[in-house]
């Protein structure tokens, strides 16, 4: 997306955020502006649902409610606090495991000392009763050691289970941090990390790499006409179509408000064009029905730009060519796929 287009799109979000501040008579503090900007952009599905629930019941959002929603969904410390909490519990469990191991070593040392004394006791025993007493002592010490081992094994198993559960929590937090909640595709942060790795791998292996950039045609007009909830439905529909038409190695991401990106490792430009066509046709074949009224809203179309990795490419140059191809598709009438080589050829002819 060009700087001019990015400016236009984000200014709309900014103006809408200010309008919501005025409508709800909220102070123009940075956190309130951030809240309504996020709501206007539609990136955070859970945040939008929380606000829509409040608006549905009361029609307006109070300062206290805005602060509550901000704290739940946007506060910078929220994810960090969860990681710190899990990390603290994990450290505690590891400390418990270390203590269990230390206790086991102490028990083994005590039992070893007992056995060391048995030899001396046996050498001094002269009667049947004395031999029986030594043997009884060994049996008792062995039983105590066995009981201690069973207890320690039980504690160790509980710690293993707790550590496994905490590891799953950390994995879930990482997944959440890299996933767009509305579409369940990878988010922009995941895209930025993945495209850098994909380019490095393509450079090192000389394997092909392609990138698709997708934009929903006339999405702003659709969103303004039917509302954010229906707009969210459109985004989920497109996200599902993208997900259903890619392979396991491919990475589908929500790149911007109504933009999607697909990283295609080990895929040539021609193969990527075919994937893009499948996605475009899949979206176009689906009819959108407004859930609240059952109204048929027609079909959604998308435009797609395709670019292939070239030696020396950075993420900026590869994305730039895919973006240029996308806007060539937009200028060409929308609902089409264009490749960066087509764009260069058209420019040469012109």
C-alpha positions as CSV (number, residue, x, y, z in Angstrom):
1,X,0.0,0.0,0.0
2,X,1.4,3.4,-1.0
3,X,2.0,6.1,1.6
4,X,-0.9,8.1,0.2
5,X,-3.3,5.2,0.4
6,X,-2.2,4.3,3.9
7,X,-2.8,8.0,4.9
8,X,-6.3,7.9,3.5
9,X,-7.2,4.7,5.2
10,X,-5.8,5.5,8.6
11,X,-7.3,9.1,8.6
12,X,-10.7,7.5,8.1
13,X,-10.1,5.4,11.2
14,X,-8.9,8.5,13.1
15,X,-11.8,10.6,12.2
16,X,-14.2,7.8,13.1
17,X,-12.5,7.4,16.5
18,X,-12.9,11.1,17.2
19,X,-16.6,10.9,16.2
20,X,-17.1,8.1,18.7
21,X,-15.4,10.1,21.4
22,X,-17.7,13.0,20.8
23,X,-20.8,10.8,20.6
24,X,-20.0,9.2,23.9
25,X,-18.8,12.4,25.5
26,X,-15.5,10.8,26.5
27,X,-12.4,12.8,27.4
28,X,-9.9,12.8,24.5
29,X,-7.2,11.0,26.5
30,X,-4.7,8.9,24.4
31,X,-6.1,5.6,25.9
32,X,-9.7,6.6,24.9
33,X,-8.6,7.5,21.4
34,X,-6.7,4.3,21.1
35,X,-9.7,2.3,22.2
36,X,-12.0,3.9,19.5
37,X,-9.3,3.8,16.9
38,X,-9.0,0.0,17.5
39,X,-12.8,-0.3,17.3
40,X,-13.0,1.6,14.1
41,X,-10.2,-0.4,12.5
42,X,-11.8,-3.7,13.5
43,X,-8.6,-5.5,14.3
44,X,-9.6,-6.8,17.7
45,X,-12.7,-8.9,17.4
46,X,-13.1,-9.4,21.2
47,X,-12.8,-5.6,21.8
48,X,-15.4,-4.8,19.2
49,X,-17.8,-7.4,20.6
50,X,-17.4,-6.0,24.1
51,X,-18.2,-2.5,22.9
52,X,-21.1,-3.6,20.7
53,X,-22.6,-5.5,23.7
54,X,-22.4,-2.3,25.7
55,X,-23.8,-0.2,22.9
56,X,-26.6,-2.7,22.3
57,X,-27.7,-2.4,25.9
58,X,-27.2,1.3,26.7
59,X,-26.5,3.0,23.4
60,X,-23.4,4.7,24.8
61,X,-20.2,3.8,26.5
62,X,-19.3,5.5,29.9
63,X,-15.8,6.5,30.9
64,X,-15.7,3.6,33.4
65,X,-16.8,1.1,30.8
66,X,-14.2,2.5,28.3
67,X,-11.5,2.1,30.9
68,X,-12.6,-1.5,31.6
69,X,-12.6,-2.5,28.0
70,X,-9.2,-0.8,27.4
71,X,-7.7,-2.6,30.4
72,X,-9.1,-6.0,29.2
73,X,-8.0,-5.8,25.6
74,X,-5.5,-3.0,24.9
75,X,-3.5,-2.4,28.1
76,X,0.2,-3.0,27.1
77,X,0.8,-4.8,30.4
78,X,-2.0,-7.4,29.9
79,X,0.0,-10.0,28.0
80,X,3.1,-9.3,29.9
81,X,1.3,-9.8,33.2
82,X,0.0,-13.2,32.0
83,X,3.5,-14.3,30.9
84,X,4.9,-13.1,34.3
85,X,2.2,-15.1,36.1
86,X,2.9,-18.3,34.2
87,X,6.6,-17.8,34.5
88,X,6.4,-17.3,38.2
89,X,4.4,-20.5,38.6
90,X,6.8,-22.4,36.4
91,X,9.8,-21.2,38.5
92,X,8.0,-22.4,41.6
93,X,7.3,-25.8,40.1
94,X,11.0,-26.2,39.0
95,X,12.0,-25.2,42.6
96,X,9.7,-27.9,43.9
97,X,11.3,-30.5,41.6
98,X,14.8,-29.5,42.7
99,X,13.7,-29.9,46.4
100,X,12.2,-33.3,45.6
101,X,15.4,-34.4,44.0
102,X,17.4,-33.1,47.0
103,X,15.1,-35.0,49.4
104,X,15.5,-38.2,47.4
105,X,19.3,-37.8,47.6
106,X,19.1,-37.3,51.4
107,X,16.9,-40.4,51.7
108,X,19.3,-42.4,49.6
109,X,22.2,-41.2,51.7
110,X,20.4,-42.1,55.0
111,X,19.7,-45.6,53.6
112,X,23.3,-46.0,52.5
113,X,24.5,-45.1,56.0
114,X,22.2,-47.6,57.5
115,X,23.5,-50.3,55.2
116,X,27.1,-49.4,56.1
117,X,26.3,-50.0,59.8
118,X,24.7,-53.4,59.1
119,X,28.0,-55.0,58.3
120,X,29.4,-54.0,61.7
121,X,26.2,-55.1,63.5
122,X,26.2,-58.5,61.8
123,X,29.9,-59.1,62.7
124,X,29.1,-58.5,66.3
125,X,25.9,-60.5,66.5
126,X,26.3,-63.9,68.2
127,X,22.8,-65.1,68.9
128,X,19.8,-65.8,66.8
129,X,17.9,-62.9,68.5
130,X,20.7,-60.5,67.7
131,X,20.8,-61.6,64.0
132,X,17.0,-61.3,63.9
133,X,17.2,-57.7,65.3
134,X,19.7,-56.7,62.7
135,X,17.6,-58.2,59.9
136,X,14.4,-56.5,61.2
137,X,16.3,-53.2,61.3
138,X,17.3,-53.6,57.6
139,X,13.7,-54.5,56.6
140,X,12.3,-51.4,58.4
141,X,14.8,-49.1,56.8
142,X,14.1,-50.6,53.4
143,X,10.4,-50.1,53.9
144,X,10.9,-46.5,55.0
145,X,13.1,-45.9,51.9
146,X,10.5,-47.5,49.6
147,X,7.7,-45.4,51.1
148,X,9.8,-42.3,50.8
149,X,10.5,-43.1,47.1
150,X,6.8,-43.7,46.4
151,X,6.0,-40.4,48.0
152,X,8.7,-38.6,46.1
153,X,7.6,-40.2,42.8
154,X,4.0,-39.0,43.4
155,X,5.2,-35.5,44.1
156,X,7.5,-35.6,41.0
157,X,4.6,-36.8,38.8
158,X,2.3,-33.9,40.0
159,X,5.1,-31.4,39.3
160,X,5.6,-32.9,35.8
161,X,1.9,-32.5,35.1
162,X,1.8,-29.0,36.4
163,X,4.9,-28.0,34.4
164,X,3.3,-29.5,31.3
165,X,0.1,-27.5,31.9
166,X,2.1,-24.3,32.4
167,X,4.0,-25.0,29.1
168,X,0.7,-25.4,27.3
169,X,-0.4,-22.0,28.8
170,X,2.8,-20.4,27.5
171,X,2.2,-22.0,24.1
172,X,-1.4,-20.6,24.1
173,X,-0.2,-17.1,25.0
174,X,2.3,-17.2,22.2
175,X,-0.4,-18.4,19.8
176,X,-2.7,-15.6,20.9
177,X,0.1,-13.0,20.5
178,X,0.6,-14.2,16.9
179,X,-3.0,-14.7,15.9
180,X,-5.7,-12.4,14.6
181,X,-8.7,-13.1,16.8
182,X,-11.4,-12.2,14.3
183,X,-10.2,-14.3,11.4
184,X,-8.0,-16.8,13.3
185,X,-5.3,-16.2,10.7
186,X,-1.8,-15.2,11.6
187,X,-1.5,-11.5,12.6
188,X,0.7,-8.7,11.2
189,X,3.5,-9.5,13.8
190,X,3.5,-13.1,12.7
191,X,3.6,-12.0,9.1
192,X,6.6,-9.7,9.7
193,X,8.5,-12.5,11.4
194,X,7.6,-15.2,8.8
195,X,8.3,-13.2,5.7
196,X,11.8,-12.4,7.0
197,X,12.5,-16.1,7.7
198,X,11.0,-17.1,4.3
199,X,13.2,-14.7,2.4
200,X,16.3,-15.8,4.3
201,X,15.5,-19.4,3.5
202,X,14.9,-18.7,-0.2
203,X,18.2,-16.8,-0.4
204,X,20.1,-19.7,1.2
205,X,18.4,-22.6,-0.7
206,X,17.6,-21.0,-4.0
207,X,14.1,-22.4,-3.7
208,X,11.2,-20.3,-5.1
209,X,9.1,-18.1,-2.9
210,X,5.9,-16.2,-3.7
211,X,3.8,-13.6,-1.9
212,X,0.1,-12.8,-2.3
213,X,-1.4,-9.5,-1.1
214,X,-5.2,-9.4,-1.1
215,X,-7.7,-6.5,-0.6
216,X,-11.4,-6.7,-0.3
217,X,-13.1,-4.6,-3.0
218,X,-15.2,-1.7,-1.8
219,X,-14.9,-2.8,1.8
220,X,-15.2,0.6,3.4
221,X,-18.4,1.3,1.5
222,X,-19.8,-2.1,2.5
223,X,-18.8,-1.5,6.1
224,X,-20.3,2.0,6.2
225,X,-23.6,0.7,4.7
226,X,-24.1,-2.5,6.7
227,X,-22.2,-1.8,9.9
228,X,-19.1,-3.2,11.6
229,X,-20.7,-6.5,12.6
230,X,-21.5,-7.4,9.1
231,X,-18.1,-6.1,8.1
232,X,-16.5,-8.5,10.5
233,X,-18.6,-11.3,8.9
234,X,-17.0,-10.4,5.6
235,X,-13.5,-10.5,7.0
236,X,-14.2,-13.9,8.5
237,X,-15.6,-15.2,5.2
238,X,-12.5,-14.0,3.3
239,X,-10.2,-15.4,5.9
240,X,-11.9,-18.8,5.7
241,X,-11.6,-18.8,1.9
242,X,-7.9,-18.0,2.1
243,X,-7.3,-20.7,4.7
244,X,-9.2,-23.4,2.7
245,X,-7.1,-22.8,-0.4
246,X,-3.6,-23.1,0.9
247,X,-1.3,-25.9,1.9
248,X,0.3,-26.7,5.3
249,X,3.6,-25.0,4.5
250,X,1.8,-21.8,3.5
251,X,1.2,-18.9,6.0
252,X,-2.0,-16.9,5.7
253,X,-2.1,-13.6,7.6
254,X,-4.4,-10.7,8.2
255,X,-2.1,-7.9,6.9
256,X,-4.2,-4.8,7.4
257,X,-7.8,-3.8,8.0
258,X,-9.2,-5.5,5.0
259,X,-6.0,-6.8,3.5
260,X,-4.7,-10.3,3.7
261,X,-1.3,-11.8,2.8
262,X,-0.2,-15.3,2.0
263,X,3.4,-16.4,2.1
264,X,4.0,-19.3,-0.3
265,X,7.4,-21.1,0.3
266,X,8.7,-23.3,-2.5
267,X,6.1,-21.9,-4.9
268,X,6.7,-20.4,-8.3
269,X,5.0,-17.3,-9.7
270,X,2.8,-19.4,-12.0
271,X,1.8,-21.7,-9.1
272,X,1.1,-18.7,-6.9
273,X,-1.1,-17.2,-9.6
274,X,-3.1,-20.4,-9.6
275,X,-3.5,-20.3,-5.8
276,X,-4.6,-16.7,-6.0
277,X,-7.2,-17.5,-8.6
278,X,-8.6,-20.3,-6.4
279,X,-8.9,-17.9,-3.5
280,X,-10.5,-15.2,-5.6
281,X,-13.1,-17.6,-7.1
282,X,-13.8,-19.1,-3.7
283,X,-14.6,-15.7,-2.2
284,X,-16.7,-14.7,-5.2
285,X,-18.8,-17.9,-5.1
286,X,-20.0,-17.3,-1.5
287,X,-23.1,-15.3,-0.9
288,X,-23.2,-13.1,2.2
289,X,-26.3,-13.2,4.3
290,X,-26.8,-10.7,7.1
291,X,-27.3,-12.8,10.2
292,X,-29.6,-10.4,12.1
293,X,-32.1,-10.1,9.3
294,X,-31.5,-12.9,6.8
295,X,-31.0,-10.3,4.1
296,X,-29.0,-11.5,1.1
297,X,-26.2,-8.9,0.7
298,X,-24.8,-10.4,-2.5
299,X,-21.3,-11.5,-3.3
300,X,-17.9,-10.2,-2.1
301,X,-15.0,-9.8,-4.5
302,X,-11.3,-9.4,-3.8
303,X,-8.3,-8.2,-5.8
304,X,-4.9,-10.0,-5.4
305,X,-1.4,-9.0,-6.3
306,X,1.3,-11.7,-6.7
307,X,5.0,-11.3,-6.5
308,X,7.9,-13.9,-6.7
309,X,11.2,-13.7,-4.8
310,X,14.1,-12.4,-6.8
311,X,17.8,-12.7,-5.7
312,X,18.7,-9.7,-3.5
313,X,15.1,-9.1,-2.4
314,X,14.3,-7.8,1.1
315,X,10.9,-8.0,2.7
316,X,10.4,-4.4,1.6
317,X,11.1,-4.9,-2.1
318,X,9.1,-8.2,-2.3
319,X,6.1,-6.7,-0.5
320,X,6.4,-3.6,-2.6
321,X,6.1,-5.5,-5.9
322,X,3.2,-7.5,-4.6
323,X,1.5,-4.3,-3.4
324,X,2.1,-2.7,-6.9
325,X,0.5,-5.7,-8.5
326,X,-2.5,-5.5,-6.1
327,X,-3.1,-1.9,-7.0
328,X,-2.8,-2.8,-10.7
329,X,-5.6,-5.2,-10.1
330,X,-7.6,-2.5,-8.4
331,X,-7.0,-0.1,-11.3
332,X,-7.8,-2.8,-13.8
333,X,-11.4,-3.1,-12.5
334,X,-11.0,-5.2,-9.3
335,X,-12.0,-8.8,-8.8
336,X,-8.8,-10.0,-10.5
337,X,-5.3,-11.3,-10.0
338,X,-2.3,-9.5,-11.3
339,X,1.4,-10.5,-11.1
340,X,4.3,-8.1,-10.6
341,X,5.8,-9.1,-14.0
342,X,2.5,-8.1,-15.6
343,X,2.8,-4.8,-14.0
344,X,6.3,-4.3,-15.3
345,X,5.3,-5.4,-18.8
346,X,2.3,-3.0,-18.8
347,X,4.6,-0.1,-17.7
348,X,7.1,-1.0,-20.5
349,X,4.3,-0.9,-23.1
350,X,3.0,2.4,-21.8
